[in-house]
Amino acid sequence: MMTSNVFLDEAAAILGPRGLTRDAELVSPWLTDWRGRYTGKACAMASPASTEELAQLVKLCAAHGVPIVPQGGNSGMSGGATPDETGNAILLSMRRMNAIREIDVEARRVTCEAGVVLQTLHEAVEEKDLRFPLTLGGKGSATVGGLISTNAGGCQVLRHGSMRALVLGLEAVLPDGQVYSMLTPLKKDNRGFDLKQLLIGSEGTMGIVTAATLQLVPALADRVVIWAGLPSLGIARSLLLHCEDMAGDALEGFEVMPQACLDAVLTHLPAARAPLEGKHAWHVLIEVVADSASAATLRERCETMMAEAFDKDLVDDAVLSTSETQAEAFWLLRESVAPAERERGPAVQHDISVPVEKMPDFVETTAPMLEAEWPGTEAVAFGHLGDGNVHYHIIAPTVTDGLAWQKNEGKAISRRVHDLVTEWGGSISAEHGIGQVKRDELARLGDPVALSMLRAVKNALDPQGLLNPGKLV
């Protein structure tokens, strides 16, 4: 079915000259996903300026049977914001809806629109001595709506949780054009289902997030970032428990990477330096933070924590940041792992989780297994050990056609990884979403009852199947 000119004319009348474009040069950059795996087509790109405009557009799409593919910063990892190749869908950009409506300092919350970029949100609340406690490498492009729709995680989940824990209220346009508006948060509210949770993590398949009220926390008075080298991931798990015991809620980040990842980053960033002398099987980045009341003793507490870790043989070497510049340099090494891995050549990436206590055994058991089954590959795991979530990459051997390897051997490897994760009681998608990359795998491995429930909710809210078709379910 080709999208009619009548529909496009009516959409243009709703959105105005800035709100609808069919210019191929303007639309083209947004038709390919961030990883470059998927490229689709769209009849036009809509950019509403308000919830009211979007609601009218969605009603029009419902009347004409036009699919809608919502898109935030187009920085997702699972192809969830890319249209298919038919050209029937309208690409919905939320980037014009970028107002920060209110920062309530006393209540420590912010209400903002879906198109607000995460870094912009950070900067706005920092001016009020507050902080939005979720960050990730793509903070310069990721939008609030996209983060909510994929239930993003990042590097501070250990203390503050994912987006599910930080969204207090939500506004969204439903598939029939009705506006769900529950932006005012209540500490206690027992009026049935928590409906906003149906939309968080639904990847735009059940409603289009237009605004949200988000939890803020006090700005940091100080932080210490620690870089440690140690012999195994199992010992890293023991170090995590030690740090949790000694630092409590002040422990905000605990990231792991093997030596191979650090080597790749140092090649990728020629000006960067290794934090420690010599090589270590595993490296750990630990962040401990303090508010104004506890900042004076932060360094002393971190030094004591690490001294006891040495006494317990939990670390081989470690260094504490002595300045904010050094702390940022440590984090840059961690945040550069993914681009550094891309430079090494083709790989298949997996965003997985297993129960936190099982993650060291999972990696140490399955990595040599996979390398033996596919000779020449290298299994690399890095990420958020404290959340039971690592990014599990299988790097290809030297190949002449990387794309062909990914489509053949790579696909078989991913299937094997997902089978193993399922056997260990884990999830094939910890924080990046399902999108179209893992849709078939979710259908293959997901619990049948849970999948039936997901599809029932989807069909009830979107009986025409117009919101982000081909994604998630």
N, C-alpha and C positions, 0 to 999 in steps of 0.2 A: 504493500500500500504506500503510494507516494503521498507525502504531506501536501495538502492543497494550498493554493495561493490565498484562498478565502481565509483559512486558518492563519496564515502568516500575516495577512493584512489586519486581521482582528487583533493578533498578538502585538503588532506594531502600534496599533491604536491604544492598547492598554499600557505599553511600556515606554512609548515615546522614542525619539530618534536615538537617544543614548542607550536605550534598554533592549534593542533588538538589532542584531547585525547578521547579514548573510555574506559579508565580505570574506572571501576564502582566506585572504592573507591574515585577517584578524582572528578568524576562527581556528585556522590550522594548528597553531602552537598548542592548543588546548585539546587536540584530538588524539594525542599520544600520551600514554602514561609515563610517569617519572622514570621508570626503569627501561622504557623503550620497548616493552614486550608487546603492547597492544596499540593499534591505531584504528580508529573508527571514523565514521562520518556522521554529520548532523545536518538537519535541514536549516538550522540557524542557531545562534547563541543568544540566549535571553539573559539579561542582567537587570533584574528588578531593583528598584531603589527603596522599596518598603515592603512590609508584610502584606499590606493591602494589595499592592500591585501583584505580588506573587500569588495571593489567593485568587485573584481574578484570572491570572494566567493558568493556574492549575485547573480551575473550573472550565476554562476554554479547552484545555488539553483533554479533559475528561469528556467533554461534549464531542470532540473530534476524534477521540481515540489516539491521541498523539503521545508516545512515550516520553518520559522526562528523565534525564540523567543529571542529577545534582553534582556540583563540583565546587570544592573549596579552593585550596592552594594547588591542587593537582600534584601533591607530593606523596600520595599514598603508595604503598608497596605491593598492593594486590590487584591492581587494575580495576578498582571499584568505582572509578569516576570517569571511565572511558566508554563512549557509546559503541554499539556494534557497527557492522559495515553496511547496514541497509540504508542509512541516511534518513530513516523515518523519524528518529528521536530529535527532540530539541535539547541542546546542551544548556544546562542551567548554571550560570555562574553567580555565586553569592558574593562576589568580591566588592560590589558597590554597597552592599549593606554592611558597613564597617564602622558604625557609630558605637562609642562607649556611652551608654545612656546614663549611667549613674555609678559612682563609686561611693558606697556608704562606709565611711571610715569607722564609725562607731560599731556597726554591725559586722564589719569585716567581710564585705561582699561587694561584688561588682555585677552590674547588669550590662551586657553588651550584645551586639548583633553578631550573626554567624560569620560575617566576612572579616571580622577583626583578626589581624595576624597576631600570632602568639607573642612574638617579640614586641609588637606595639602594645599589647596588653601588659606585658611585664614592665615596660617603661612607664606606662601610665599609672599603674598602681604603686610603683616604686617612688613616684613623686609624692605619694601620700604616706610614705614609710610603711607600705604593705607589700605583700608578695603573693603572686599566684604560683602555688608550689607544684607546677608541672612544667618540665622542660624537656626538649629533645633536640637532636642535631638539626632538624629542619625548622627550627623556630622562626626563621626569617621568611618562611613561605606558608607554613601550616596555619590553617584558620580555626577559629573556635568551633564553627559548625562541623568541619571535617574531623576535628579531634573528638567531638561528642559522637558523631555518627559512627566512628570506628572504635570508640571507647579507648582512646590512646593511653599509653602507659608512660614510657620515658624513664628517666634516671632517678626519680624521687618517689616511686611507688612504694618502696620499702617503708617509708614513714607516712606518706600522705594518701596513698592509694591511687588508682587510675581515675579517669574522668568520671566514672560512675560515682565515686566517692566525693567528687568536687562539684558536681552539678546540683544546685539547690532548687532551681526552678527552670522551667523550659517553656518556650513558645515555638510552635511548629504549625506548618500548613499540612493538613491531611490530604489524602489522595482525591477527595471530593471537593477540595477547596475550602473546607471549614478550617478555622483557626483554633488550635488547642492553645490556650493561654493560661499558664500556671507559673508565672514568673515570681510571685511572692512566696517565699519559702516559709514553711511552718516547721518548728522543731518536732512537733508531734501532730500527726494527721492520719486518722484511721478511717477515712472515707473510701474504703475499698482498695483496689489495686493501686500501686504506685505507677501510674500510667507513663510518666516520663521515662521510666526504665525500659519500657517497650521500644522507645525511640533511640535511647542511648545504645550504641553498638549495632543498630539495625542497618547501617550503611545506606541510608536514604531509601530503603525499600518499603518503609511503612509511614513515612512522613518526612517533611523537609524542615530541618531545624532553622529557625529564623533568628532566635535570640535565646539567651540563657542568663540565669543568675548563678554566679560561681562563688565558691568559698575562697576567701583570702586568709592569709596568716600574717603575723607581724614580720616586718623586714628583719633580715639577719643583722645582728650586731657584729658577728665575726664568724669565721669558719676556718677549719684546718683540713687540708686535703693531704692524705697520706698515700704514698706509693710504696707497696711492699712486694718483695719477691719471695716465692715459696715453692716447695717441691711438687705439690700435687693439688688437684681440685678437692680431694677429700680433706686435706689440711686447710684449704681455703674455707670450706664449710665449718670446720672447727674454729677457725679465726673469726668467722662471722658470728658464731654463737658467743665467743669471748667478747667481741665488740658490743654485741647486743646487751650482754650482762653488765658491761662496765659503762657504756655510753647511754643506754636506754633510748629514750625518744630523741636524743641529740644525734643519733646515728641516722643520717639521711641518705647516704648512698653507699653501695658496696658492689663494685663492678669487677669482673674478672676477664683476663685475656691470656692466652698462651704466648710464649716467646715468639712464635711464628707471626702472630698478629702484630706484636710490637715491632719486629723486624720490618714487616711490610709498611707500617706507618712511618718508620724512620726513613725508609726509601722514598715514600710518598711526600714526606715533609723534610727536605734536605737540611733545613735550618734547625730542626728539632733535635733535642738531645735525649738520650736514654736517662731516666731518673736515677738509675742504680748502676754501679759498676758490675761488669760481668753479665752472664746470662742466667736466667732462672726459668724453670719449666713453666711456671705460672706467675702472672703479675696481678695484683689486686689494687684497685683504687678505692679508698675509703674516704667519705666525707662526713665530718662531724661539725655540727653547727651550734651556735649559741645566740640567745637573745641578750638584751642589754643587762638583765639581771645576772646572767651566768658567764658573760664574755670574759671577765677578768681572769677566770680560772680555766678557760678552755684549753689553752696550750698545755698547762700543767697536767690536766686530766688526760689529754691525748698522749702525752709523754709517758705517764704512768701506765696507761692502757697498753701501749706498745712495748714498754719495758717488761710487763708481765707476759705479753705475747712471746717475747724472746725467751723468757724464762721457761715457758711451756713448750718451746721448740715449734712454735706455730709460724714463725717467719725466719727466713735466712738473712734478709737485709730489708731495711725500710728507711724512708726519708719523709719528714714532715715539711709541708710547705711553710715558708717563712714570710711570704708576701702574697697578696692577691694575684700578682702577675704570675708567680710560680704556681699557684693553685689553678689558674686558668690554663697554664701550659700543660699541667697534668691532665686536665679535662680535655684539652685539645687532642692529646694523644688518644684518649678513649673515643672521642667523637669522630676521629679520622679513620677508625678501623674499617668501616664499610667502604668509603671511597678508596682506601688503600687496597682493599681486597679486590675491588673492581679492576684496578690497574694490573693486578697479577694475571688476569685473564678470565675466561669463562668459569662459572661456578653455578651451582644450584643452592639457593638460600632457603632456609627454613626458620620460621619464627615459632619456636615450640616452648611448651612448658610441661613439666612433670611435677609431682609433689616435691616441695622444696628439699626435703631431706633425702630424696632419691636422685637429685640432679647429678652430684659427683659420680655416683655409680653408673648412672645412665650414660654419661659422656665417656667415662673410662671403659665401659663395656662395649658400647656400640661403635665408637670411633675406629678402633682397630678392626672390628668386624666389617665395617663398610669399606675400609681401605683394602682389606683382603679380598672382598667380593668384587671390587672394581680396582684392580691394580693400577698404580700410578696416580690415583686420586689422593687428596689430603683432606681429612676431616678437621675442621676448625670450629671451636665453640667459644663464644664470648658473650658478655652481657651481664644481665641482672641476676646474679646468683641468689641474692636474698629474696627474690620473687619466684624462684624456681623457673625462670625464663631465660633461655639463652638463644642467641642467633647461631644456628648450626649450619655452617656452610661446607659444602663438599666441593673442593676446588678441582677442576679438571686437570688431567695430565696434559702435556703439550699436544695440542691438536691443531689441525689446519683449518677446520671449519667449526668454530665455537658454537654457532647457532645450531648446526646439525647435532653436535654433541648434546647440547641442552635439550633438544627435542626428543632425542633417542635415549642415550645412556642417562642423561640428566633426569628425564621423566621417570625412568625406572628407579633411579636412586631416590627420588623424592617419594615415590610410592613406598619404597622400603623404609625410609625414615619415618614416614607417617604410620606405617604398620608397627614399627618399634615403639614409637611414642604412644600409640594406642594400647599396646601390650603393657606398657609401664603405667597406664592409668593417667595419661597426660592429654594435652590439647595440641592439635596441629596448627592452631593460631592463638598465640598468647597476647599479642597487642597490635598486629598489623591488619587484622580483619581477614575476611574470606574473599571478598571481591569476586573476580572471575578466575583468579589463579587457583583457588582451592575449593571452588564450588563443587566440582565433581568428587573431590576427595572427601568433602564433608558429607555428601550424599552416600558415599561408599562406606565411610567409617563411623559416621555419627550415630548416636543412639536413636533407634527408630521412633521411640516414643517422643523424644525431644524434638526430632525433625518433624514429626507429625504436628506437634504443638506449634512449632515455628510456622509451618505452612498454613495451619488453621488461622493463626493470627494475621498472617500476610493476606490470605484470601478474604478475611473478614474486613480488613481495613482497605484493601486495594483489589477489589474483585476483578477489575479490568486488567490488572497486572501492568499498570503504566509507570509505576515508580521504580526507576533503576532496574529495568528488566535484565535478567541474565546474571544477576549478582546475588550472592549469599544463598538463596534458596530458589 
